[in-house]
Amino acid sequence: MKKIIVLYFISILSFSDAQTVRKYSNEFLNIGAGARSLAMGGAVISNQNDVYSPMWNPAGLLGVSSDWQGAAMHAEYFESIAKYDYMAYAKALDRNEGTFAVSLVRLGVDNILNTTQLIDSEGNINYDKITKFSQSDYAALVSYAFHPFGNQMWDMGVNAKVLYRNVGKFANGFGFGFDLGAIYHSDMGWNYGFMLRDATTTVSFWSVNQNALSSVVNGKEYNPAPKNNMEITIPKLNAGVSRNFELSRDLSLLPEAGVNIDFAKTTALVSTDFASITPYAGAELSFRNVVFVRAGINRFQRISDIETRKDKLSFQPSAGVGVRYKGLTLDYALTNSGVNGSNFFSNFFSLKLDMAVFRN
């Protein structure tokens, strides 16, 4: 492992002249997966403990302590323009040696009009030259969670991820990186979770088809290919604390609050040159561990109004429900784009199968 990390940083330094550090990069992996988590506004860094954990905190995979779990989710954004799909499998290893998981993610926009050849070299318009293409982002995550030194109070997890991004015939890129996660279970019942995304930075190498992208009109070139072919995603830190409260024999409440930290200046609620901090909160009300009601709030931002030239506070509310029958769980979440007054609401449906419950 040490040799791999050393080679990783050597490769970064060797291409330093052609790299671009992005403030927003591979954002499709920050959407998350699982309608439960999304309904709670992502307030699951310290309490997600199933097959969906790799997208939030891989340490939570230790909640899969026997047999295996499978999951699937489908969502559509902006009136079905963008489609998001997630599939995952998690397996508890023998002799309490941890949990292994594999996850697949896709975010795609299809049937995009290609107008690069609409105008020929002499300036004439030909609508027959319009074609269509798709833009898709793919990721495969291999995850492992374990108790360090056998300490049951600590859960540790790691994601090794491989990315493929495709923009029709114009460009494609391959990337790789790592995420690290940890959860501490205190004697008082509190859980403290930490997730460092892109811990060693995530590197993507792009290849651009200049002939397909560029067009020349009256001797002038349009859509020139970017000079930099290497993209670096900087780390992000998510931290949260939660505790389950037994309200009665049938009811329990699980709240979590925390912060998302970007190591760059953004439009977050608290923003500096070193880091930007956004708080979040969410809760889940459970009835006999069968019916669930959830709500959350996240992504607080300061957005400038073009007309009044004043800053507005934007945030992303969310809510959802879930039903569990034996080892099968169906969850639903509803959330908007996070822009005040936005009518773009997205529906999320996810399904989870827990074989350990079925076999018992």
Secondary structure, 3 states (H helix, E strand, C coil): CHHHHHHHHHHHHHCHHHEEEECCCCHHHHCCCCHHHHHCCCCCCCCCCCCCHHHCCHHHHHHCCCCEEEEEEEEEECCCCEEEEEEEEEEECHHHCCEEEEEEEEEEEEEEEECCCCECCCCCECHHHCEEEEEEEEEEEEEEEECHHHCCCEEEEEEEEEEEEEECCCEEEEEEEEEEEEEEECCCCCEEEEEEECCCCEEEEEEECHHHHCEEECCEEECCCCCCCEEEECCEEEEEEECCEECCCCEEEEEEEEEEEECCCCCECEECCCCEEEEEEEEEEEECCCEEEEEEEEEEEEEECCCCCCEEEEEEEEEEEEEEECCEEEEEEEEECCCCCCCCEEEEEEEEEEHHHHHC
